[in-house]
Amino acid sequence: MARFTSRILFLSLLAAFIVPSPIGSTGDRAGMIRDKAFVGCKTIIIGRKTAGDGSALMAHSQDDGDNDSMHVVYHPPQEVDQSPLPRLLEAAAEYCRRFGNASLDYVCLEEVTEVSYSPYRVVPWSPGNPVVLEIVNHFLYDYQLLMTAGKIQEKRILLEENGKKKHVPDAPLKVKRFPYHHIILGPMLVSEAWQPLHDYRIIGREKAIEESCLVLEAVPKQGVETDHLFGRIWVSERDDQLLKFEWNQKSIGNYEKIEKIAKKLRANPRITIVMEYAHMKNGIRFPSKYVLSEEYVRKGARVIASVTTVLYRDYKFFTVETKVDLKKGG
């Protein structure tokens, strides 16, 4: 291990001897290696997902007994076909138009887990870091949503709190750090009104909710003020459905508090929201998962303050209607 670590430190010296090797996706690049010389190698990815041009630098160590060896492989950036992009954006806009005219009435279970750290958890860990207390709060709600004429009403009955049975009608959402609402509106971030504010490009393929997807990157156009820094959208290759969203927020509730924390830590805040939509009824997608991660990034470390995870399950639909296709859900 010590010998291999020392080799990593001299990686820059080996750059002159880099061997080109193509890859084909944004997924696990280690699994893309096909050269027989790499069979049996242990692959360590250097700078994965940090190279803006899609390239990756990888070190491969191979145990040859007393003659340990390592070779360095450079995977150059790959051109991604952008021709499906107009179709995907039009399909997204069409979905948002249909959703905007929908009437919805449904209930489901909403399972909320809020984890916070005191003091904040530092990654990577080092022996000098303080002992961290993990504080976990868990809530289970009976969640109801009514939407008609563009107006949304949410209601909750608290069924369970930290393992104790409850029954509290009209219960407030008890999340402390970052309350959320209207998760079903996530796909509206690619509506006709939203699209002109962003530049979009296809950056690769990945799986989301067990489906092969094209991954779109959305970046606000120069000079446009938005409440996020960038986003990624997973679109099903099978039917162009919007399955997953990831947004890096720069504006959110309690943001003044976040800025104070960041100043104290001498770090930059990174608030990431991930939303998944695994449930579908009459052409409308319903949320299955929501995750908000509160982190602060400083040189060489991530400081994790809190993670809120929400799972939606056991849907019962009473009304799922659109202007185009009026249907009753059972």
BATORZA-544658 format. One record per residue (C-alpha): residue in one letter; y, x, z. Coordinates in nm, 3 decimals, padded with zeros to 5 digits. Layout:
<nodes>
<code: A v: Y u: X w: Z>
...
</nodes>
This chain:
<nodes>
<code: M v: 00.000 u: 00.000 w: 00.000>
<code: A v: 00.241 u: 00.283 w: 00.089>
<code: R v: 00.165 u: 00.461 w: -00.238>
<code: F v: 00.222 u: 00.146 w: -00.439>
<code: T v: 00.546 u: 00.066 w: -00.255>
<code: S v: 00.679 u: 00.412 w: -00.331>
<code: R v: 00.603 u: 00.354 w: -00.699>
<code: I v: 00.805 u: 00.034 w: -00.695>
<code: L v: 01.101 u: 00.229 w: -00.562>
<code: F v: 01.084 u: 00.453 w: -00.869>
<code: L v: 01.063 u: 00.159 w: -01.108>
<code: S v: 01.393 u: 00.245 w: -01.272>
<code: L v: 01.261 u: 00.591 w: -01.358>
<code: L v: 00.970 u: 00.432 w: -01.541>
<code: A v: 01.188 u: 00.201 w: -01.749>
<code: A v: 01.187 u: 00.448 w: -02.036>
<code: F v: 00.811 u: 00.394 w: -02.067>
<code: I v: 00.818 u: 00.013 w: -02.068>
<code: V v: 00.557 u: -00.158 w: -02.286>
<code: P v: 00.675 u: -00.479 w: -02.462>
<code: S v: 00.453 u: -00.782 w: -02.415>
<code: P v: 00.541 u: -01.139 w: -02.519>
<code: I v: 00.512 u: -01.445 w: -02.300>
<code: G v: 00.530 u: -01.812 w: -02.389>
<code: S v: 00.673 u: -02.020 w: -02.106>
<code: T v: 00.886 u: -02.034 w: -01.794>
<code: G v: 00.573 u: -02.079 w: -01.582>
<code: D v: 00.366 u: -01.816 w: -01.402>
<code: R v: 00.411 u: -01.510 w: -01.618>
<code: A v: 00.120 u: -01.335 w: -01.451>
<code: G v: -00.111 u: -01.595 w: -01.602>
<code: M v: 00.025 u: -01.530 w: -01.950>
<code: I v: -00.109 u: -01.176 w: -01.978>
<code: R v: -00.377 u: -01.148 w: -02.244>
<code: D v: -00.407 u: -00.770 w: -02.296>
<code: K v: -00.759 u: -00.656 w: -02.202>
<code: A v: -00.610 u: -00.349 w: -02.035>
<code: F v: -00.462 u: -00.582 w: -01.772>
<code: V v: -00.791 u: -00.738 w: -01.667>
<code: G v: -00.852 u: -00.676 w: -01.296>
<code: C v: -00.489 u: -00.581 w: -01.234>
<code: K v: -00.284 u: -00.711 w: -00.948>
<code: T v: 00.048 u: -00.829 w: -01.089>
<code: I v: 00.370 u: -00.815 w: -00.893>
<code: I v: 00.667 u: -00.988 w: -01.053>
<code: I v: 01.000 u: -00.814 w: -01.019>
<code: G v: 01.307 u: -01.034 w: -01.034>
<code: R v: 01.123 u: -01.349 w: -01.141>
<code: K v: 01.355 u: -01.637 w: -01.231>
<code: T v: 01.661 u: -01.418 w: -01.189>
<code: A v: 01.692 u: -01.285 w: -01.542>
<code: G v: 01.936 u: -01.509 w: -01.727>
<code: D v: 01.793 u: -01.417 w: -02.067>
<code: G v: 01.439 u: -01.520 w: -01.976>
<code: S v: 01.306 u: -01.164 w: -01.953>
<code: A v: 01.083 u: -01.036 w: -01.676>
<code: L v: 00.995 u: -00.694 w: -01.545>
<code: M v: 00.643 u: -00.672 w: -01.405>
<code: A v: 00.447 u: -00.401 w: -01.229>
<code: H v: 00.067 u: -00.397 w: -01.254>
<code: S v: -00.141 u: -00.201 w: -01.004>
<code: Q v: -00.506 u: -00.132 w: -01.071>
<code: D v: -00.752 u: 00.004 w: -00.819>
<code: D v: -00.942 u: 00.288 w: -00.983>
<code: G v: -01.084 u: 00.428 w: -00.664>
<code: D v: -00.924 u: 00.761 w: -00.584>
<code: N v: -00.718 u: 00.746 w: -00.903>
<code: D v: -00.488 u: 00.450 w: -00.838>
<code: S v: -00.273 u: 00.374 w: -01.139>
<code: M v: 00.024 u: 00.154 w: -01.217>
<code: H v: 00.183 u: 00.050 w: -01.544>
<code: V v: 00.511 u: -00.132 w: -01.596>
<code: V v: 00.542 u: -00.411 w: -01.852>
<code: Y v: 00.862 u: -00.561 w: -01.987>
<code: H v: 00.843 u: -00.917 w: -02.115>
<code: P v: 01.138 u: -00.967 w: -02.353>
<code: P v: 01.326 u: -01.297 w: -02.364>
<code: Q v: 01.173 u: -01.558 w: -02.591>
<code: E v: 01.360 u: -01.790 w: -02.823>
<code: V v: 01.308 u: -02.154 w: -02.724>
<code: D v: 01.310 u: -02.423 w: -02.993>
<code: Q v: 01.622 u: -02.636 w: -02.938>
<code: S v: 01.548 u: -02.893 w: -03.211>
<code: P v: 01.412 u: -03.160 w: -02.966>
<code: L v: 01.734 u: -03.149 w: -02.760>
<code: P v: 01.933 u: -03.424 w: -02.941>
<code: R v: 01.634 u: -03.660 w: -02.920>
<code: L v: 01.586 u: -03.591 w: -02.549>
<code: L v: 01.953 u: -03.649 w: -02.468>
<code: E v: 01.961 u: -03.973 w: -02.667>
<code: A v: 01.643 u: -04.094 w: -02.492>
<code: A v: 01.805 u: -04.014 w: -02.156>
<code: A v: 02.123 u: -04.200 w: -02.250>
<code: E v: 01.921 u: -04.501 w: -02.368>
<code: Y v: 01.729 u: -04.508 w: -02.038>
<code: C v: 02.057 u: -04.502 w: -01.844>
<code: R v: 02.197 u: -04.789 w: -02.054>
<code: R v: 01.885 u: -04.993 w: -01.981>
<code: F v: 01.894 u: -04.905 w: -01.612>
<code: G v: 02.263 u: -04.994 w: -01.587>
<code: N v: 02.178 u: -05.352 w: -01.694>
<code: A v: 01.879 u: -05.385 w: -01.462>
<code: S v: 01.821 u: -05.620 w: -01.170>
<code: L v: 01.591 u: -05.477 w: -00.902>
<code: D v: 01.435 u: -05.606 w: -00.583>
<code: Y v: 01.161 u: -05.403 w: -00.417>
<code: V v: 01.035 u: -05.261 w: -00.089>
<code: C v: 00.846 u: -04.941 w: -00.010>
<code: L v: 00.777 u: -04.700 w: 00.273>
<code: E v: 01.033 u: -04.423 w: 00.318>
<code: E v: 00.903 u: -04.121 w: 00.512>
<code: V v: 01.176 u: -03.883 w: 00.626>
<code: T v: 01.124 u: -03.535 w: 00.773>
<code: E v: 01.430 u: -03.335 w: 00.877>
<code: V v: 01.372 u: -02.971 w: 00.975>
<code: S v: 01.651 u: -02.756 w: 01.116>
<code: Y v: 01.649 u: -02.406 w: 01.262>
<code: S v: 01.824 u: -02.266 w: 01.568>
<code: P v: 01.945 u: -02.004 w: 01.511>
<code: Y v: 01.912 u: -02.010 w: 01.136>
<code: R v: 01.595 u: -01.875 w: 00.976>
<code: V v: 01.646 u: -01.554 w: 00.779>
<code: V v: 01.421 u: -01.470 w: 00.480>
<code: P v: 01.284 u: -01.208 w: 00.447>
<code: W v: 01.207 u: -01.172 w: 00.816>
<code: S v: 01.264 u: -00.840 w: 00.989>
<code: P v: 01.181 u: -00.721 w: 01.344>
<code: G v: 01.549 u: -00.735 w: 01.439>
<code: N v: 01.578 u: -01.108 w: 01.369>
<code: P v: 01.602 u: -01.341 w: 01.672>
<code: V v: 01.328 u: -01.586 w: 01.766>
<code: V v: 01.388 u: -01.907 w: 01.571>
<code: L v: 01.338 u: -02.255 w: 01.714>
<code: E v: 01.219 u: -02.507 w: 01.454>
<code: I v: 01.346 u: -02.859 w: 01.525>
<code: V v: 01.155 u: -03.135 w: 01.344>
<code: N v: 01.247 u: -03.504 w: 01.336>
<code: H v: 01.028 u: -03.757 w: 01.157>
<code: F v: 01.112 u: -04.117 w: 01.071>
<code: L v: 00.923 u: -04.390 w: 00.887>
<code: Y v: 01.117 u: -04.684 w: 00.743>
<code: D v: 01.037 u: -05.004 w: 00.561>
<code: Y v: 01.294 u: -04.961 w: 00.283>
<code: Q v: 01.436 u: -05.240 w: 00.067>
<code: L v: 01.666 u: -05.206 w: -00.234>
<code: L v: 01.849 u: -05.486 w: -00.413>
<code: M v: 02.046 u: -05.415 w: -00.731>
<code: T v: 02.225 u: -05.667 w: -00.949>
<code: A v: 02.535 u: -05.646 w: -01.169>
<code: G v: 02.559 u: -05.275 w: -01.090>
<code: K v: 02.584 u: -05.330 w: -00.713>
<code: I v: 02.325 u: -05.177 w: -00.483>
<code: Q v: 02.230 u: -05.282 w: -00.132>
<code: E v: 01.990 u: -05.079 w: 00.085>
<code: K v: 01.823 u: -05.207 w: 00.403>
<code: R v: 01.588 u: -05.034 w: 00.643>
<code: I v: 01.355 u: -05.133 w: 00.924>
<code: L v: 01.266 u: -04.835 w: 01.146>
<code: L v: 00.888 u: -04.840 w: 01.196>
<code: E v: 00.825 u: -04.505 w: 01.360>
<code: E v: 01.028 u: -04.223 w: 01.517>
<code: N v: 00.866 u: -03.889 w: 01.601>
<code: G v: 00.523 u: -04.046 w: 01.638>
<code: K v: 00.638 u: -04.347 w: 01.844>
<code: K v: 00.602 u: -04.696 w: 01.699>
<code: K v: 00.928 u: -04.889 w: 01.658>
<code: H v: 01.056 u: -05.207 w: 01.499>
<code: V v: 01.432 u: -05.189 w: 01.452>
<code: P v: 01.573 u: -05.424 w: 01.184>
<code: D v: 01.886 u: -05.317 w: 00.995>
<code: A v: 01.829 u: -04.963 w: 01.122>
<code: P v: 02.070 u: -04.683 w: 01.031>
<code: L v: 01.942 u: -04.374 w: 00.854>
<code: K v: 01.896 u: -04.126 w: 01.139>
<code: V v: 01.921 u: -03.806 w: 00.935>
<code: K v: 02.176 u: -03.586 w: 01.114>
<code: R v: 02.284 u: -03.310 w: 00.877>
<code: F v: 02.302 u: -03.470 w: 00.532>
<code: P v: 02.272 u: -03.848 w: 00.506>
<code: Y v: 02.176 u: -03.964 w: 00.155>
<code: H v: 02.177 u: -04.292 w: -00.034>
<code: H v: 02.089 u: -04.451 w: -00.368>
<code: I v: 01.828 u: -04.193 w: -00.472>
<code: I v: 01.723 u: -04.426 w: -00.753>
<code: L v: 02.048 u: -04.337 w: -00.932>
<code: G v: 01.942 u: -03.975 w: -00.992>
<code: P v: 01.868 u: -04.022 w: -01.366>
<code: M v: 02.224 u: -04.149 w: -01.420>
<code: L v: 02.326 u: -03.781 w: -01.407>
<code: V v: 02.234 u: -03.770 w: -01.779>
<code: S v: 02.409 u: -04.093 w: -01.878>
<code: E v: 02.644 u: -04.121 w: -02.177>
<code: A v: 02.940 u: -04.077 w: -01.942>
<code: W v: 02.789 u: -03.763 w: -01.787>
<code: Q v: 02.662 u: -03.581 w: -02.096>
<code: P v: 03.002 u: -03.488 w: -02.249>
<code: L v: 03.084 u: -03.297 w: -01.928>
<code: H v: 02.792 u: -03.057 w: -01.970>
<code: D v: 02.634 u: -02.806 w: -02.203>
<code: Y v: 02.258 u: -02.853 w: -02.234>
<code: R v: 01.979 u: -02.630 w: -02.357>
<code: I v: 01.600 u: -02.626 w: -02.338>
<code: I v: 01.486 u: -02.331 w: -02.128>
<code: G v: 01.107 u: -02.372 w: -02.143>
<code: R v: 00.805 u: -02.575 w: -02.040>
<code: E v: 00.675 u: -02.654 w: -01.693>
<code: K v: 00.462 u: -02.918 w: -01.526>
<code: A v: 00.620 u: -03.191 w: -01.316>
<code: I v: 00.428 u: -03.476 w: -01.155>
<code: E v: 00.114 u: -03.352 w: -01.334>
<code: E v: 00.278 u: -03.384 w: -01.678>
<code: S v: 00.380 u: -03.118 w: -01.929>
<code: C v: 00.758 u: -03.122 w: -01.955>
<code: L v: 01.041 u: -02.962 w: -02.143>
<code: V v: 01.291 u: -02.821 w: -01.895>
<code: L v: 01.658 u: -02.874 w: -01.973>
<code: E v: 01.937 u: -02.675 w: -01.813>
<code: A v: 02.272 u: -02.851 w: -01.762>
<code: V v: 02.585 u: -02.648 w: -01.696>
<code: P v: 02.934 u: -02.802 w: -01.658>
<code: K v: 03.156 u: -02.727 w: -01.956>
<code: Q v: 03.425 u: -02.469 w: -01.902>
<code: G v: 03.724 u: -02.624 w: -01.730>
<code: V v: 03.532 u: -02.936 w: -01.617>
<code: E v: 03.530 u: -03.001 w: -01.242>
<code: T v: 03.205 u: -03.145 w: -01.108>
<code: D v: 03.040 u: -03.161 w: -00.766>
<code: H v: 02.758 u: -02.925 w: -00.867>
<code: L v: 02.717 u: -02.578 w: -01.012>
<code: F v: 02.424 u: -02.639 w: -01.243>
<code: G v: 02.119 u: -02.857 w: -01.290>
<code: R v: 01.772 u: -02.867 w: -01.440>
<code: I v: 01.595 u: -03.172 w: -01.580>
<code: W v: 01.220 u: -03.211 w: -01.647>
<code: V v: 01.150 u: -03.443 w: -01.942>
<code: S v: 00.795 u: -03.554 w: -02.025>
<code: E v: 00.671 u: -03.420 w: -02.359>
<code: R v: 00.448 u: -03.726 w: -02.387>
<code: D v: 00.712 u: -04.001 w: -02.381>
<code: D v: 01.054 u: -03.839 w: -02.309>
<code: Q v: 01.061 u: -03.990 w: -01.959>
<code: L v: 01.291 u: -03.832 w: -01.697>
<code: L v: 01.056 u: -03.708 w: -01.423>
<code: K v: 01.240 u: -03.455 w: -01.211>
<code: F v: 01.593 u: -03.329 w: -01.139>
<code: E v: 01.726 u: -03.026 w: -00.956>
<code: W v: 02.095 u: -02.986 w: -00.877>
<code: N v: 02.276 u: -02.705 w: -00.703>
<code: Q v: 02.558 u: -02.878 w: -00.520>
<code: K v: 02.901 u: -02.735 w: -00.443>
<code: S v: 03.033 u: -03.058 w: -00.296>
<code: I v: 02.847 u: -03.285 w: -00.056>
<code: G v: 02.901 u: -03.478 w: 00.264>
<code: N v: 02.988 u: -03.251 w: 00.561>
<code: Y v: 03.093 u: -02.979 w: 00.314>
<code: E v: 03.379 u: -02.861 w: 00.538>
<code: K v: 03.119 u: -02.788 w: 00.805>
<code: I v: 02.911 u: -02.600 w: 00.548>
<code: E v: 03.209 u: -02.384 w: 00.451>
<code: K v: 03.272 u: -02.297 w: 00.817>
<code: I v: 02.908 u: -02.195 w: 00.861>
<code: A v: 02.918 u: -01.987 w: 00.542>
<code: K v: 03.234 u: -01.808 w: 00.659>
<code: K v: 03.075 u: -01.732 w: 00.995>
<code: L v: 02.761 u: -01.598 w: 00.826>
<code: R v: 02.964 u: -01.413 w: 00.559>
<code: A v: 02.743 u: -01.582 w: 00.300>
<code: N v: 02.769 u: -01.821 w: 00.006>
<code: P v: 02.638 u: -02.176 w: 00.060>
<code: R v: 02.357 u: -02.295 w: -00.165>
<code: I v: 02.276 u: -02.665 w: -00.132>
<code: T v: 01.992 u: -02.765 w: -00.363>
<code: I v: 01.875 u: -03.121 w: -00.427>
<code: V v: 01.541 u: -03.195 w: -00.596>
<code: M v: 01.445 u: -03.551 w: -00.696>
<code: E v: 01.114 u: -03.667 w: -00.845>
<code: Y v: 01.037 u: -04.004 w: -01.004>
<code: A v: 00.660 u: -04.056 w: -01.019>
<code: H v: 00.659 u: -04.438 w: -01.000>
<code: M v: 00.737 u: -04.664 w: -01.297>
<code: K v: 00.760 u: -05.040 w: -01.344>
<code: N v: 00.870 u: -05.216 w: -01.662>
<code: G v: 01.021 u: -04.898 w: -01.803>
<code: I v: 01.227 u: -04.817 w: -01.489>
<code: R v: 01.154 u: -04.500 w: -01.288>
<code: F v: 01.146 u: -04.514 w: -00.908>
<code: P v: 01.175 u: -04.219 w: -00.668>
<code: S v: 00.872 u: -04.052 w: -00.516>
<code: K v: 01.031 u: -03.747 w: -00.353>
<code: Y v: 01.371 u: -03.617 w: -00.249>
<code: V v: 01.434 u: -03.272 w: -00.098>
<code: L v: 01.767 u: -03.129 w: 00.018>
<code: S v: 01.767 u: -02.759 w: 00.112>
<code: E v: 02.062 u: -02.609 w: 00.299>
<code: E v: 02.073 u: -02.232 w: 00.256>
<code: Y v: 02.328 u: -01.954 w: 00.272>
<code: V v: 02.287 u: -01.648 w: 00.053>
<code: R v: 02.408 u: -01.304 w: 00.144>
<code: K v: 02.315 u: -00.961 w: 00.022>
<code: G v: 01.941 u: -00.913 w: 00.048>
<code: A v: 01.869 u: -01.232 w: 00.244>
<code: R v: 01.852 u: -01.611 w: 00.245>
<code: V v: 01.962 u: -01.791 w: 00.559>
<code: I v: 01.784 u: -02.128 w: 00.584>
<code: A v: 01.963 u: -02.384 w: 00.801>
<code: S v: 01.781 u: -02.709 w: 00.724>
<code: V v: 01.543 u: -02.888 w: 00.487>
<code: T v: 01.528 u: -03.267 w: 00.452>
<code: T v: 01.224 u: -03.413 w: 00.274>
<code: V v: 01.188 u: -03.780 w: 00.186>
<code: L v: 00.872 u: -03.937 w: 00.041>
<code: Y v: 00.858 u: -04.286 w: -00.112>
<code: R v: 00.525 u: -04.470 w: -00.138>
<code: D v: 00.349 u: -04.808 w: -00.123>
<code: Y v: 00.591 u: -04.988 w: -00.354>
<code: K v: 00.596 u: -05.369 w: -00.376>
<code: F v: 00.805 u: -05.502 w: -00.665>
<code: F v: 00.957 u: -05.849 w: -00.662>
<code: T v: 01.202 u: -05.815 w: -00.952>
<code: V v: 01.235 u: -05.549 w: -01.221>
<code: E v: 01.445 u: -05.698 w: -01.500>
<code: T v: 01.657 u: -05.552 w: -01.778>
<code: K v: 01.879 u: -05.717 w: -02.037>
<code: V v: 01.654 u: -05.601 w: -02.318>
<code: D v: 01.319 u: -05.690 w: -02.167>
<code: L v: 01.311 u: -05.953 w: -01.893>
<code: K v: 00.992 u: -05.925 w: -01.691>
<code: K v: 00.886 u: -06.006 w: -01.340>
<code: G v: 00.706 u: -05.742 w: -01.140>
<code: G v: 00.418 u: -05.840 w: -00.923>
</nodes>
